[in-house]
Amino acid sequence: DRYAAIMQGFFHQDENAQDLPACLRRVRQREMLRIAWRDLLGIADVEQTCMDLSLLAEALLQFALEQLEEELCAELGTPRNKQGLSQHLIVLGMGKLGAYELNFSSDIDLIFTYAEDGQTDVNGLSNQEFFLRLGQRLISCIQLPTAQGFVFRVDMRLRPHGDAGPLVMSFAAMEDYYQIHGRDWERYAFIKARPVAGDVAQGKILLKRLGAFVFRRYLDFAAIQSLREMKQMIAAQVRRKGMHNNIKLGAGGIREVEFIGQIFQLIRAGRQPRLQQAGILPVLKALASLNYLPEYVVKQLRSAYLFLRKLEHVLQEYADQQTHEIPEDEAGRLRV
């Protein structure tokens, strides 16, 4: 609500200020500075900082989508289903955005969907085409660099069929895809999925329908091999690119803590609802209380994770760099 009020204030402060891309970027810069300042002074802890960054991204997406949808409806009409009910785009936040774990320079991983097919009430444009155009405008508004920079880098590769797939799909098409073609890494991705903009209520309905795909009712030990292969691919990339100082992908890095929690989720969360959570810290807590991991192990993992996320923030707050590498120069290390 706070961020929504800020957006409204910036956008409507005078009639010449209603430049949506510029407005989004001004708010992003101001709030990023505020969040970084609180982090560096120790006023906000790691979890508060991640939450603030995630809520900021969510508010910017929602505000941009509202303005663009209103504009496109004025041009093309309102998309409706066969019963005449209006339809709206749903933006699913994946990865760190979905789990309220966003960092300072993170891409935002998104999937676009809508509930039902139909057409617009003015010129008969299909809902698929309407939401395709709306999704394209939203990505451009958020991602394209301007004189004020960009809002967030947008990554759409987690959608069905990746870059080769349609930018937006209906619920029915999404359910068919995951039932027929869904892979273990996509189950892994959907652990953190959350509707972040648009018709959030409908987005929750879709995720509930996909729940059986993500969290299997049986003990799914086959998922271990898929995650093992993913882990081996990351380790090979680290070796090939010499990323030993990478605090995200390197040995003992952030991704390894996440793997430990999420492997338990994929195997056991279908039967244990307490593991059906997006954030890694609540999952680790549940693993200790369920006696899946010893208490002392969970404490060590939590401590390491919070330290590495704090370090990640410091690395990225400097010059707004998208990095996970510890500086090799002396001045850079002293600054950290």
Beta strands, then each sheet from edge to edge (+ up, - down):
strand 1: 79-80
strand 2: 90-93
strand 3: 108-114
strand 4: 119-120
strand 5: 154-155
strand 6: 168-170
strand 7: 194-198
sheet 1: 1+ 4-
sheet 2: 5+ 3+ 2- 7+
sheet 3: 5+ 3+ 6+
end
